[in-house]
């Protein structure tokens, strides 16, 4: 009969016994059974690994992209000769190779001169033959120069491909017949990219500096849409129209709209108003020079120069009446009674009277004003602003919503704020119009796609199907191959052994109960308490089952 000190065997010993039994069963198998089991296990492992590798994304990387068709064909032929696996991208503009071979393949293709970019450079001069005519040499040099310039222009980030055509006339000894070389550049820009004025100027300067005696005005740049990009030959610029002026007007209008939005958002809320500004901008270049003189100089004006001439003479000058009588001798004069007569033109004392002549020239400083005025570009001549404000939404006491238009005071306050924000100038002719109206709600409903046509659901279904296939293969490998092998090698414990184990546990419980009851007759209370504590420490499960048995829990569970 077992006592309370009898406890269950530790798990480690059970596992060791189980492992020994499995090894004995394996050794007991025949050679054919061992080979069949190993083959089945290998097949299961191969199925699982194959499915996992099939699920793995291919490790392919881009070798070259945006290639010329001729270069693409040459690269594919080279890859086939080198036995390098390759793929084409879904869009067909890139060649993919295994990621581990990208750099190696690039270096080997570069050694063969691929890709060439569809252009030839100065390497064309390396294959010159003896006896080539001067004309052929000149043509090859021009082709090489065009190819080198095209490659250089293609190195710009925004340019995907470029072609350069040079027109190089023959040099002549007559200056009158001398012509400057010209160039035409055709660029294909990347999607969403543009060339700004700085980049255009750089391309023009690059091409003109690479060809002797070529002026910058002789370079024309055209994009893939046939639009002329250079400003010197742009017909709009020749007509005096500058596209940047329209952009400047839009920026001015946008700045005023931002000012209005900034001042009205805290007042009426975002989305409850709309503002538009129309700016009349003057781009005329005016230079004016004026020189004015005052008609009446002031009395205290400074004297510039003064000249006075005075002349005094006693010459009687010609006398008498012209004619025949003047040439006759005068008649004898008769003496007066009191005093002799004085001849005309002679003073009483016998002297002639004085003759005075005086002239004066007085020059004042000129009162002159010279004014030179040059008006700056982009002056605002007039502003027109329109603002519409949405009606306010309020809630009635009963909870119903109500739309209320702004009051006259609110409109006046908004008008004053907008007038200050825009810099209203009545002399300039600015206008401002503020209106209120309920905004219309436009609901655009698009038809919903069914689940089986939704791209996201299709992708999700494909992803889920892939994992279901993996799970099915794993389950098949386990239940079809691994589990039968385990049943053959490691069979389960028989029912009789399990029943014996159960009876052993019940016997242990009975032995523990008998031991406790036997100890209760001869031992003291402290001894019995110490024995119960020792039993609970050594085998707590048995004690718990015993307590359940005393409390009738097991009986109720059985019922």
WOMONOR-V639765 format. One record per residue. N is the residue number from 0. OMEGA is omega as a letter, one per 20 degrees, with the letter a starting at -180 (none if undefined). D_LAST is the distance of its C-alpha to the last C-alpha in Angstrom with 1 decimal. Layout:
# WOMONOR-V639765
n:omega:d_last
N:OMEGA:D_LAST
N:OMEGA:D_LAST
This chain:
# WOMONOR-V639765
n:omega:d_last
0:a:29.3
1:r:28.8
2:a:29.6
3:a:28.6
4:r:31.6
5:a:30.1
6:a:29.0
7:r:28.2
8:a:31.2
9:a:32.8
10:a:32.5
11:a:36.2
12:r:36.3
13:r:33.4
14:r:35.4
15:r:38.6
16:r:37.0
17:a:35.7
18:r:39.3
19:r:40.9
20:r:38.8
21:r:39.8
22:r:43.5
23:r:43.3
24:r:41.9
25:r:44.7
26:a:47.3
27:r:46.1
28:r:46.8
29:a:50.1
30:r:52.9
31:r:52.4
32:r:48.6
33:r:49.5
34:r:52.2
35:r:49.9
36:r:47.2
37:r:49.8
38:r:51.3
39:r:48.0
40:r:47.3
41:r:50.8
42:r:50.5
43:r:47.3
44:r:49.0
45:r:52.1
46:a:50.2
47:a:48.6
48:r:51.9
49:r:53.8
50:r:51.6
51:r:51.9
52:r:55.6
53:r:55.9
54:a:54.1
55:r:56.5
56:a:59.4
57:a:62.8
58:r:64.9
59:r:68.1
60:a:70.6
61:r:73.8
62:r:76.9
63:r:79.4
64:r:79.3
65:a:81.8
66:r:84.0
67:a:87.0
68:a:86.6
69:r:89.1
70:r:87.5
71:r:84.0
72:r:85.3
73:r:87.0
74:r:83.9
75:r:81.7
76:r:84.3
77:r:84.3
78:r:80.5
79:r:80.5
80:r:83.2
81:a:81.2
82:r:78.0
83:r:76.1
84:a:73.3
85:r:73.7
86:r:72.3
87:r:73.7
88:r:72.2
89:r:70.9
90:r:74.0
91:a:76.3
92:r:78.2
93:r:76.7
94:a:76.3
95:r:73.1
96:r:72.9
97:a:70.2
98:a:69.9
99:a:70.7
100:a:74.0
101:a:75.3
102:r:77.8
103:a:78.9
104:r:79.7
105:a:81.5
106:r:83.8
107:r:84.6
108:r:85.3
109:r:87.5
110:r:89.5
111:r:90.3
112:r:91.3
113:i:88.3
114:r:87.6
115:a:91.2
116:a:90.3
117:a:92.6
118:r:95.5
119:r:98.1
120:a:99.6
121:r:102.3
122:r:100.9
123:a:102.9
124:a:106.0
125:a:104.8
126:r:105.6
127:a:109.2
128:r:111.6
129:r:115.2
130:r:117.6
131:a:115.4
132:a:117.5
133:r:117.6
134:r:116.1
135:r:113.0
136:r:112.7
137:r:112.8
138:r:110.2
139:r:107.9
140:r:108.3
141:r:107.5
142:r:104.4
143:r:103.3
144:r:103.9
145:r:102.0
146:r:99.0
147:r:99.0
148:r:99.2
149:r:96.4
150:r:94.2
151:r:95.0
152:r:94.2
153:r:90.9
154:r:89.8
155:a:89.5
156:a:85.8
157:a:86.3
158:r:88.2
159:r:86.5
160:a:89.7
161:r:93.4
162:a:96.7
163:r:100.1
164:a:103.4
165:r:106.7
166:a:110.1
167:a:112.6
168:r:116.2
169:r:119.0
170:a:121.0
171:r:124.6
172:a:127.7
173:a:128.5
174:a:126.8
175:a:127.1
176:a:125.0
177:r:122.4
178:r:118.8
179:r:115.7
180:r:112.6
181:a:109.5
182:r:105.8
183:a:103.0
184:r:99.4
185:a:96.5
186:r:93.0
187:a:89.6
188:r:87.3
189:a:83.6
190:r:81.3
191:a:81.3
192:r:84.1
193:r:87.6
194:r:90.8
195:a:92.1
196:a:95.7
197:r:95.6
198:r:94.2
199:r:96.7
200:r:99.5
201:r:98.2
202:r:98.2
203:a:101.7
204:r:103.0
205:a:101.5
206:a:103.0
207:r:106.4
208:a:106.6
209:a:105.8
210:a:108.8
211:r:112.4
212:r:114.2
213:r:111.3
214:r:111.0
215:r:107.7
216:r:108.8
217:a:109.0
218:r:105.2
219:a:103.0
220:a:99.2
221:r:97.2
222:a:93.5
223:r:91.5
224:a:92.0
225:a:95.7
226:r:96.0
227:a:98.8
228:a:97.5
229:a:100.7
230:a:102.3
231:a:105.9
232:a:105.9
233:a:103.3
234:r:105.0
235:r:103.1
236:r:104.5
237:r:107.9
238:r:107.8
239:a:106.9
240:a:103.2
241:r:100.7
242:r:97.0
243:r:96.2
244:r:97.8
245:r:95.1
246:r:92.4
247:r:94.1
248:r:94.2
249:r:90.5
250:r:89.8
251:r:92.0
252:r:90.2
253:r:86.8
254:r:87.7
255:r:88.8
256:r:85.6
257:r:83.5
258:a:85.5
259:r:84.8
260:a:81.1
261:a:80.9
262:a:82.6
263:a:80.7
264:r:77.1
265:a:76.5
266:a:78.1
267:r:76.7
268:a:73.8
269:r:73.4
270:a:73.7
271:r:75.3
272:r:78.8
273:a:80.9
274:r:84.2
275:a:86.9
276:r:90.1
277:a:93.3
278:r:95.7
279:a:99.3
280:a:100.3
281:r:103.9
282:r:104.4
283:r:108.2
284:a:110.1
285:r:113.1
286:a:115.8
287:r:118.7
288:a:121.9
289:r:124.2
290:a:127.7
291:r:129.1
292:r:132.4
293:a:133.2
294:a:136.1
295:r:137.8
296:a:137.7
297:a:137.6
298:a:140.8
299:r:139.5
300:a:138.7
301:r:140.0
302:a:143.3
303:r:143.0
304:r:146.8
305:a:150.1
306:a:153.6
307:r:156.8
308:a:160.2
309:a:163.5
310:a:167.0
311:a:170.5
312:r:173.7
313:r:177.3
314:a:178.0
315:r:179.6
316:r:178.3
317:a:179.9
318:r:181.9
319:a:183.8
320:r:183.1
321:r:182.6
322:a:185.4
323:a:189.2
324:a:190.3
325:a:188.4
326:a:190.4
327:r:193.7
328:a:195.3
329:r:194.9
330:r:197.9
331:a:200.0
332:r:198.6
333:a:200.7
334:r:200.5
335:a:199.3
336:a:201.4
337:a:199.3
338:r:197.0
339:a:196.8
340:r:194.0
341:r:190.7
342:r:189.6
343:a:186.1
344:a:183.2
345:a:185.1
346:a:184.7
347:a:187.5
348:r:187.8
349:r:188.2
350:r:184.5
351:r:182.0
352:a:178.8
353:r:175.5
354:a:172.8
355:r:169.1
356:a:166.0
357:r:162.5
358:a:159.0
359:r:155.6
360:a:152.2
361:r:149.0
362:r:145.6
363:r:142.4
364:a:138.9
365:r:136.8
366:a:133.7
367:r:131.2
368:r:127.4
369:a:125.5
370:r:121.8
371:a:119.4
372:r:116.0
373:a:113.1
374:r:110.0
375:a:106.7
376:r:104.4
377:r:101.3
378:a:102.5
379:r:100.5
380:a:102.9
381:r:100.5
382:r:96.8
383:a:95.0
384:r:91.5
385:a:89.1
386:r:85.9
387:a:83.4
388:r:80.7
389:r:77.6
390:a:76.8
391:r:74.4
392:r:70.9
393:a:69.9
394:r:67.2
395:r:68.1
396:r:66.6
397:r:64.3
398:r:62.9
399:r:64.9
400:r:66.8
401:r:70.5
402:a:73.2
403:r:76.2
404:r:79.4
405:r:80.9
406:r:83.5
407:r:87.2
408:r:86.9
409:r:84.1
410:r:86.3
411:r:89.3
412:r:87.3
413:r:85.9
414:r:89.4
415:r:90.9
416:r:88.3
417:r:88.7
418:r:92.5
419:a:92.4
420:a:89.9
421:a:92.1
422:a:95.3
423:r:96.9
424:a:100.7
425:r:102.6
426:a:105.9
427:r:104.2
428:a:103.0
429:r:99.2
430:a:97.1
431:a:93.7
432:r:91.6
433:a:88.3
434:r:86.4
435:a:83.1
436:r:80.9
437:a:77.2
438:r:76.0
439:a:74.8
440:r:71.3
441:a:71.4
442:r:68.0
443:a:68.0
444:r:64.9
445:r:64.7
446:a:62.8
447:r:59.4
448:r:59.0
449:a:56.0
450:a:53.3
451:r:54.5
452:a:58.0
453:a:57.3
454:a:58.6
455:r:56.0
456:r:53.2
457:r:54.9
458:r:55.2
459:r:51.5
460:r:50.5
461:r:52.6
462:r:51.2
463:r:47.6
464:r:48.5
465:r:49.9
466:r:46.8
467:r:44.6
468:r:46.9
469:r:46.5
470:r:42.7
471:r:42.8
472:r:45.1
473:r:42.9
474:r:39.7
475:r:41.7
476:a:43.1
477:a:39.7
478:a:37.6
479:a:40.6
480:a:42.3
481:a:40.7
482:r:37.1
483:r:38.2
484:r:40.5
485:r:37.7
486:r:35.5
487:a:38.5
488:a:39.5
489:r:36.2
490:a:33.4
491:r:29.8
492:a:28.2
493:a:27.0
494:r:23.4
495:r:24.4
496:r:25.6
497:r:22.5
498:r:20.4
499:r:23.1
500:r:22.8
501:r:19.1
502:r:19.9
503:r:22.7
504:r:20.8
505:r:18.4
506:r:21.7
507:r:23.2
508:r:20.6
509:r:21.1
510:r:24.8
511:r:24.8
512:r:23.0
513:a:25.6
514:r:28.4
515:a:27.6
516:r:27.4
517:a:30.5
518:a:32.4
519:a:31.5
520:a:33.8
521:a:37.1
522:r:37.1
523:a:38.1
524:a:36.0
525:r:37.6
526:r:37.0
527:r:33.3
528:r:33.0
529:r:35.0
530:r:32.9
531:r:29.7
532:r:31.5
533:r:32.7
534:r:29.2
535:r:27.9
536:a:30.9
537:a:30.8
538:a:27.1
539:a:25.4
540:a:22.3
541:r:21.6
542:r:22.2
543:r:19.8
544:r:17.0
545:r:18.1
546:r:18.1
547:r:14.6
548:r:13.6
549:a:15.8
550:r:14.5
551:a:10.8
552:a:10.0
553:r:8.6
554:r:6.3
555:r:5.1
556:r:5.4
557:r:3.8
558:none:0.0
